[in-house]
């Protein structure tokens, strides 16, 4: 008689375990789309790497307007996708709401922190990688003037700018850093024409190296740099290939690794990725190796080691009053 009581429980447990094992992960890309050659595309590459390695498939959705964020997240949750990865801080509030409604599913947010037991929050120390490319900009500049073009004017992008300025001034205390933001709405992530205009204005004022942290908008900055015979610095993905010979380097932010890791093993809580963890870095490859001198690389790598050891402390815009 006892056997009959235990069998349903065992079957139910196995079924639940099987469902968890078979749960399909999902990724929700934000404004700019998965082929923005930058932030979203890095997330896409991570999902694809997981797919290739595991032989499994994942669900995906590309946001085209703000109202879709919560709808897409809830739709994925209703399909029992897990983990559901939201790409970008703008998905923070919708995820918090949906994650509370589906406590048995796992969620991951990139560039935002949500304090829930079923959410993994992945944040990056962008200021550390930006410090290194700021150094490179100042060391490569012939005019002593460098520039920064940000996307949407939010604290996260100010964090890139602040790190860049600190690195540039570390390499050359007299450097002049010009900075502009593209806009105050999500449209600022996908406006190459405006990015090109801002870059041209900075070049006209003497800047000869510009770092763009602006998603798809950066494509316009890189084109303007090529047209003017100046240098540009890419962001998030390795963008050196976009304009070979024009791209001094790229500040790589390993969103791909964060997505792939989350798909493999979800870890609730906050994961912070900086230089020490290989979460950010500068990119060297065949497209820019002729632009980066041995002396420049030696200086930047020395600073990188000092940041990792704690000898150089790069101030985080979001935690202090620097650059404000």
N, C-alpha and C positions, 0 to 999 in steps of 0.2 A: 504493500500500500504506500509505503514511504517513497518508493521508486517513482510512482505516478506523480507524487507531489514535487519531486525534484526535477523530473524531466523537463517540464515547461520552463522552469527557472533556468536550467542549463541551456536550453534552446534559445531562450530570450537573451541570455548573456552572450552566447555565441553570435546571435544575429546582430546584437548591438555592436559587438567588437568587429564583426565583419563589415557592418555599415560604416564604422569609423575608419577602418582600413581602406575601404573603397571610396571614401569621400573624395570628391574631385575638388582640387583647389581652384581658386578664381582670382583674377586680377582686374581691377577697375582703373583704367588709365584716365588721366585728367585732361584738361584743356590743352590743346596742341596736338593730341593724338599720339599713338604709339610709334609713329615714324617721324617724330620731331627732331631726330638726330641728336637729342639731348637727354633730358631727364626721363621722360616717358619711355623713350627708346631703350634706355639703360634697363628699365624695369622689364620691358618686353624681352630683351636679350637674356635676362636672368630666368624668366619663365621658360623661354625656348631652350636654354641650357639644361634646365631641370627636365623638360620634356624629352630631350635627346638622351639624357643620362638614365632616366627612369623608364622610358618607353610608354609613359602615361600621357594623358591629355589634360588640359585645363580649360576653364571657362574664362571669357574675357568680355569687356565692354569698354567702349571709348566714349567719354563724356563730351558732349558738344555744347551743353548749357548747364548752368548751376542746378537747375531743378532736377536734373537726372541723377545726381549723386545718390540721394537717399533712395530713389526708386530702384536704381541699379543694384544697390547694396541689399535692399530688401528682397529683390527678385533672386539674387544669388543665394541669399539665406534660405528662402523658401524652397530652393532646389537642393538645400542641404550641402552647399559647397563649403569646404573647410580645408585650410584657412582661406579667408577672403582678404586679399591684400588691396588696400586703398593707396594709390600713388599720389602723395602730396598732402600738405597740411589742410588744404581746402576740404578734404574728405573727412577731417577729424570729427566735426560735429555730427554729420550724418552717421558715421560709424559708431560713435558713442551711443546714439539713440538705438540703432539697429542691434548692436552687440548686446545691449541690455535686454532686448526683446528675444534674442536667441542665445541664451547663456550656455547652451551645450555646444555651440559652434565656436570655432576659433577665428580671430580676426587679427590682421596686422596693418598698422598704419605707418607710413613713411613720412618723416619730418614733422611729427606731432606726438604728443604724449597723452594717452588715455589711461586712466587708472581704473582698470577693470580686470578681473581675474582671467578673462578669456581673450585679452588683447595684448599683443606684442607691439611695443612702440619702438621703432628704429629711428634714431636721430644720428646726425653726423656732426663732427667737429669741423665744419667747412672752413672756419677761420684758420685752421692749421694748414690746410692745403692751399688756401688763398694767400697765406703769408709767403709760401714758397714761390708761387707764380708772381706775386708782387715783387719779390726779390729779383726774379728773372726779368720782369718788365723794366725795372730800374737799371739793372746791369746791362740790358740790351739797348736801352734808350740812348740816342745820340744827342737829344735835345734837353734831357733832364726833366721831360714832361711826359707823364703817362696818364691813361684814362680808364674809366670804369663805366660800363653801361649795364644797368640793372633792368630787370623785367618789371614785375609789379612791385610797387613800393611797400614792402612788408618787412618786418624785423628779420626774417630769414635772409633776405637778399642784402640787407644792411650788414648782416653778419659776414657775408662774402666780401663786401666793400671794406669793412673795418679790418679784416684780416689782410686784404690786399694792400691797403694803405700802410699797415704796420710793417709788412714785409718790404714794401718799396722804400720806406723811410729807414729801415734797418740796413738796407743795401746802400742807400744814398740819402743821408739826412736832409739834403737840400732839394730833394725831388719835389716836383709840383704834381699833385694828383687831382685831376678833374673828374667829376662824377655826375652822371645823370641817370634818372629812373625813367623808364618808358611810359608808365602810366599807373593808375590806381585801381584798375579793374583787371579781371583775368585775361582780357583781350591783350594785355601787355606782354603776354607770353608768346604771342603769335603775330607779331607785327614787324616783319623784316624791313619794310619801307621806313618805318619810324626809327628802327635800329640803325639803318644806314644814314639817316639824317643826323642823328645824335653823334654818330662816329665822325661824320664829315665836319661837324661843328667843332668837335674836339681836335681833330687833325688841323683845322684852320687856326686853332689857338696854340699850336705847337706840339701837341701830343704825337708821339710816333709809335706807341704801343698801347693797345686797348684791350682790356679784359672784359668780356661780356658774360654776365650771369643772367641770362634772359630767355632761356628756352629757345623756341623757334625764331624769336626776334634776333638772336645772335647771328643768324645766317646773313642778315643784312649788314651787320657790323663787319663780318669777315669779308664780304664782297667789297665793301667800302675800303677796307684796309688793302685788299689786293689792288683795287683801282688806283689807290693813292700811293702804292709802293711802300706801305707801312706794315706794321706787324699787329697781329691780333692773338688773343689767348682764348681758347675754347673752355667749355664747362660741362660737368657731369659725365658725359661720354667722352672718349678720346676723339676729339674732332680735328685732329691734325690733318686727316686726309681730305677734309672739305676744301681747303685752299692750301695745298702743299707749297711750302716756300714762303707762305704768308703767316701760317700759324706757328708762333714761337713755341707754344706748348698748349696743353689743356689741363685744367684742374679736374682730375678724374674723381668722381664721387661714385663709389661702388654700389649703386642702387641695384645693379644686376645681382651681386653677391647677396644682398639683403633679401631680395625676392626669392632667389633659389634656395637660400638657407631656410627661409620661412616655410617654403613648400616642403622641404625635406623634414624639418623638425621645428615645430612651433614652440617658441619660448616666451611665455607670458612675462610681462614686465618691460623694463626699459633697456634697450641695447644701444650703447653709444659707440660709434665707430670713427676713429681718427687716424692719424699717421701710424700710431703704434699698432693698431689692428689691421692696417692696410685698407681702411675704409675710405681714405682720401689720399691723393698723391698728385704728382705732376707727371705728364706723359712724355716719354722719349721713344721715338721710332724712326723709321727711314724717312718719314716726311718732314721731320724737323731737326734731325741730328746735325745738319750742317749749320743750323742757326744757333745751336747751343754750344758755346765754346767750352773747352776743357776747364778753363778757369771758372766760368759761370757754374758749371755742374759741380765742381769741387766746393765752391762757396755754398751753393744751395743744399747739397748733400750734408755738409757740415751743420748747417742750420737745422735741417731735418733731424739729424741725430740729437742735436741739442734740445729740440722741441720734445722729442720722444723721451729723453732723459729728464726733462723738466728744467734744464738749464735756461732755456728760453721759454718764457711764458707768454703765449699769444692770448691777448685779451678777447673774450667772447662778447660781442656787442649785446647779446641777449642777456648777459649776466652782469654787465658792468656799464659804466658811463663813458667808456672810451668811444671815440669817433662820433659822439652825439653832440 
